Each structure stands twice: as structure tokens, then as C-alpha cells.
Amino acid sequence: MSAISEETRRFLAEIRSPSDLAQLHRAPWRRPGRKRIVLCASDAELPPEMRDRFQRRLNTLYNDCGCTTGAIFLLLGMAASTTWIILAGRFAFRDTGLGILVAIALSLFGKLAGLTISSWRLDRIIRELRQVWRTQEVKTPAYRAQAGEK
């Protein structure tokens, strides 16, 4: 019997080799569900401090929902709408409603921008990890033995 239950395994993404990193690619607007990414590389393949650093960055970016960027854009939209209403000197219901719509539209735009940016960053980290992992892998005795080197 496995030490990890099937229920727990659904929330894990175990990365055992550089080729497994492909399963982390996602479209910015597709939320795969919250997962914990675990890099299952030996100490020879990836030094522990490097593995932990990459694992932390992958988990942060993979599970990013864009809410922070959306909230920033919402605040900017609210500030802009409030400033516009005050400077225009009109406090009509129509102007207030329009201001609220602008703030909501900007927050949605901010959320999509946040998702897109985190997706780009995730792709960059995956490329960087794949390169580092393969470079480290070449240095392992198992790889050299497989390649016929001493």
C-alpha cells in the first residue's frame, strides 16, 4: 500500500524528471485546481537548496489566481472613478453607476493580466528548471555510466 492516499495524490503533482515538467503548462485562464508541486529529484540531480527554491517558486506561480493584480486594478478603478466624479462636480446616480462599472471592468482586466503574467513567469521558471536539471543530471554517476563514460 502506498504511503500517500489516493485522495491526497489528487492534490499533488510529482515531478520526477525534466520531461514531467510539461504537465505544469497551462493556459492563463484555465485554473487546474490547487495542487502542491513536489520535485522528486535526488540530491545528485538537484542540490536540496536549489530543489527547495524551485519548488517554492513553482508552487507560488502554479497556484496564483491573479487576485492580487485584480485587487490593485479595482483600487485604481475606484480611485479614478471617485476622482472623476469629484472633479466633474456631478454626483448623479448615473455617474456613480458608471464609475462602479469602470472599477469592476478594470478589476476583471487586472485578474486576467495577473493570470497571464503568472503563466509567463511559470513558463520561464519551468524552462530554467529544465535546463538546470538536465545540466545537473549530466554530472551524476548514473548518467555517466549509462553514457559509457568513466
Secondary structure, 3 states (H helix, E strand, C coil): CCCCCHHHHCCEEEECCHHHHHHHCCCCCCCCCCCEEEECCCCCCCCHHHHHHHHHHHHHHHCCCCHHHHHHHHHHHHHHHHHHHHHHCCCCHHHHHHHHHHHHHHHHHHHHHHHHHHHHHHHHHHHHHHHHHHHHHHCCHHHHHHCCCC
